[in-house]
Amino acid sequence: MSTALAILPKVWACQSLHEVVKPASPQPEPEQQQPEPEQTVAPSLAFYRKYTEAMLRRYMRLSMEFGRAPSLLGREMFRGKVTSCRVTGFDDVVIFVHDVERCIAKLNGIQQRFVIRIAVQEYTQDITLHQASAYIAMGIGLPVLFALLSQASRFRWAATTGAAVYTIFLIGEILILPLFPAQPKLGPVFFPVTHLIPAKFPILILVPALALDLFWQRARNWKPWQIALVSGVLFVAVLTAVEWPFANFLMSHASQNRFFGTMYFGYNTKPTSDSFLRLFADSDGGATLYLGLLRTSIYASISTWIGLAFGRWMRGVQR
């Protein structure tokens, strides 16, 4: 048998058992013991038991913190870290993907949407750009980088240059990758693919980066907390003003061309998905949107302050 059988002698990651074994009763005399029914297991699936346990622990913790049970219970019962090993066999990959899809299919609609949003779906995909969560994610991660580049390099257009590199790189992918033929090597295939699939069109972070560079050039004598406060509000205002209407364009048929590349889909894109139908996923509006953007401004200000402080520290480092 395999190494996994020696490591996991009692618990198996198997498809099903033909017979269910009842809990053991008090041990009878040796002559009265009945032979245990033969169990049918899939030894190759034993390798994935620890991955399954890790996935279930994480899912249970997230689901309980989502509202099924007190979050404290989840933190105490389940570990946050697991070990892993590399799996290189193609058949191993197929088995794992198939089993995960079967498990997800058994969840109800709300649970599936929650798992997809947390574990699969990125916050800044084009179909999520009418949600406050997308701007919150960008407000946390981007200002700290822009402020860090600006302070550490002392270059007047540091944020603009960094955003331009990101934009040019992704547009280059859209223009170049579809020129190379490719085909799916793993199923199920929901959408026929005959070439390499590029990334989505880049977020228009170039515009808020330019606005921040212009503002920082005029606020050199301000206090750091004043710069951070205004920078957070400016970043969110400019980003929302340019990205929100641009997201409408990305959902339209006018964007389905070689430059914007919204007609490229991965092989696992279902015809009924929001991405394929070019529909926004749960657009926010009203008080939800305004409160979300307010939170984004606060997070962006804190992020900018951290970037400014760390950039000044890096600038003072000497060999």
C-alpha positions, 0 to 999 in steps of 0.5 A: 500500500502507499505511504498515506495508508501507513500514516492514516490507518484509520481515517480515509478520504473516500468516496463512500462505504458500502456498509456503515459500521456502528460504534463498537460495543463492549468487547465480547469474548474472542469466540463471539466476535463477528467478522467486520464487514469489508469496506471499500475505500479509494486509497489514492484519495487518502493523500487529500485528507489533510487538505480536506480537513484544512478546507473544512476547518476554514469553511466552518470557522468562516461560516460560524463567524459569518453568523451561524455560531459565536465567532469565539467558538470558531477561534477556539475549536479550529486551528488557523494554520495547516501544513501542505505538500506539493502534488504534481500528478495530473490524476491527483489534480483531477480528483481534488478538483472533482471532489471540491466541486461535488462538495460545493454543489451540495451547499445551498445558494447562500452558502455557495455565494459566501464561499465564492465571494471569500475563497474564489472571487476577487474583490476587484473583478469587473462584475464587482466594481459597483460594490463598496467592497471593491473600493474598500479593498483598493482603499486599503492596499493602494494608497500605502504603496503610492505613498511609500513609493513617493516618500522613499524615491523622492520622485515627483511622479512616483505613484503615477509611474507605478500605476502606469507600469501596472496598466501597461503590463495588463494591457500588454497581456490583453494584446499579446496572450490571445495570439498564442494557441492553447487549449484546456487540459482540465475539465469540466470545460464550460467555454471553448478556449483556443488561445491563452486567456489574458487578465481583465482590463486594469483598474483605472488607478492611474488617474487617482495616482496622478491626483495624489502626485499633484497634491503631494507636490503642493502639500510638502509643508503640511503635517503628515496626518493632514496629508494622509487625511486629504489623500485618503478622501482624494483617492476615493473620490477620484477612483470612484468618479472614474471607475464607476462609470467605466465599469458600465462601459466594461459591461457593454458590448462596446468593450468587447474588442481586442483592446479591452478584451472583455470577450475573453473567458476562461474555460471554467466560465459557465454560460449562466454566470454573471461574468459571461452574461456581463451583469454586475454582482449585487450592486450597492446603492443608497446608504450602503454605498455611501457608508462603504465609501466613507469607510474606504476614505478612512481606510485610505487615509490610514493606509496613506499615513502608514505609507508615508511613515514607512517611506520616510523610514526607508529614505533614512536607511543608510548602508 
